[in-house]
Amino acid sequence: MKALTEAVSQFNIHRLILSVIVILITVIVIVAVRIMYRRYKKLMREEEGLDSIRRVQFFRTVYRTIKLVAITLCVLAILQINGVNVSSIVVLLSVIVAAVSFGIKDMFQDFFTGLILKGDNYFKVGDAVEYDGKEGIVTYFTLRSTKIELLDDRSLLEVTNRNVTQIRKLTHLVDIDLPLSYDIDRRIAFEVLDGICESIRGIEGVEGCELKGTQRFDESAVIYKIRFFCEPNDRPDIRREALKRVQDGLREAGIRIPYKQLDIHQK
């Protein structure tokens, strides 16, 4: 009887030691994450702006989440060590975690994409960009979304960072592909288009304009390329004025822009 009592006592001590080890590991993990969070928070205090505040808030949430998960795993491990079957609890927690993860995965994707964009300095506030065929200026950028003021109607467009790969940063370069009839001699076409380029250079805000030459051959026209340069912010207005001067130059030269025609033959 005495030997049995000693065996039970040793077994309980073994469980106690394992439980203490689990608790110590949990405390070490929580303290380590807390130290990293405080260092990051101190670093962010040196930066100004709403973006740094949002990042601190996000990492505070991450820290609290890690702390909660560590404590939960610690409790489950101690229960399991002391002979309590926690399988049903683990299954229930797994279902809850899966549901929560599915609900917030887009938020995490937005955040980490925002971090990458911030680190790469892909674009910044004030840059001209294009999204879904619309051109605008980046007016607001956070780790969650990017806001763009459209150049056409000055409306505000918000793009979540998970879709930010569809945003294209605009340059000073603007191309006009101009179709002219095959009947027009190439030398005459070049002479007229050179004159149009000279006219476009006179537009306020245009940094230069040149005729690139023949771009391609279409079914009903030869495509010539005119290229000019301007500030991306001024692109819509300058492009409209440039197209107007293209029309005026072709009209003065007696050249019409061809269009597709359908010939019907009757027997």
Disulfide bonds with the S-S distance in Angstrom:
none
